[in-house]
């Protein structure tokens, strides 16, 4: 029974490889090239055996790329990683591996956004694909997706300080509390519905549908303010 299960799994993977562009891209990219930047942003991984073990930073980065490429919230991304074998394979996870939960995804995406090095990482990703013939030179589509995060339970005074760009008094003295608070997410209203979180602003190659550039802002930032940042070519079409 065990051997038959493994054989069926192998056949499933081969079928996915034939039809999944994700798997093809995942095998083309030398992911180790991203490690120095990711360790610089996230800090040295915890390999001491004491305390909670750090997630593999490459797994996290590949998960975040999946979220951006598919316009998923952290909650949706967690579900898709659990549900889709192709997503797990692209992220570098095996079928039975645990997946990052939405809080973990939020934590690392927030750190990456604050570092200001997203463009550097996407540039390496783009160069890797170009080296294998995926030339991003047919023009790009620029769009944005709202990424909702858990709503904060703050006092009015705390919210006023956050909106003013300050950290509420007492938070800095309590690192555990500060780690659980999101001071960058903002409210926005879209199609009559209120959303709290961020926006992924993405430029996508028209022909290959691959990411050409990417930026993250609070949800209340208007798309037009980021267009010049994420566009790659002059002939970009704004879809947002």
C-alpha positions, 0 to 999 in steps of 0.5 A: 500500500505504501509503495502504491501511494508513493507511485501515485504521488510521483505520477501526480507530481509528473502531471503537475510538472507538465501543466504547472508553470509554477513548477517550471519557474521554481526549478529554473531559479537559483533560490540560494541567491536570495539568501544573503538579502533575506538573512540581512532583512530577517536576521540570522536564522535560529539554528541553536536548538533552543527556543522556537526554530526559525522558518526557512527564509527561502520558503517564506519568500517563495510563499510571499511570491505566490501570494503576490502572483495570485493576489491572495490575502495571508489567510487565503495564501495559507489555505492555498498552501494547504490545498494545492500541491503545486503551491507547496512544491513551488514554496519548497515544501513536501506534501506532508510539511507544515505550512506558514500560518497567516500570522507568520506570513504577515510578520515576514511580509511586514519585515520585508516591506519595512526593509525597503529591499523588495525591489532588490529581491524582485530584480534578482528574480527577474534576472534569473528568469531572463537568463532562461529566456523569460524576457520581460520586455513586452510591456507590463500591466500594473495592478494592486490587490488589498491584503487584509490583516487582523484588525487591531484592538487599540484605544482611540488614543493609541490609534491617533498616535499610530496615524500620526506616525508615532508608537504609543507610549508603553509599547516600546517598553514591551517588545512582546506586545510591540511584535503583535501590533501592526503600526503600518496597516491602514483602513480603506474603502473599496466598492462600499466595503471597508478593508484594513491592511496593505496593498500589493502593487504589482507590475506583471509582464503582459506575455508571460504573466510573471512579476516584473516589479512589486511594492507594498504600501498601507491600504490607504495609499492611492495606486497612482502614487506607486505607479512610477515606482513599480512600472518597469517599461514606458508602455505600462498599462495601469489596471487598478 
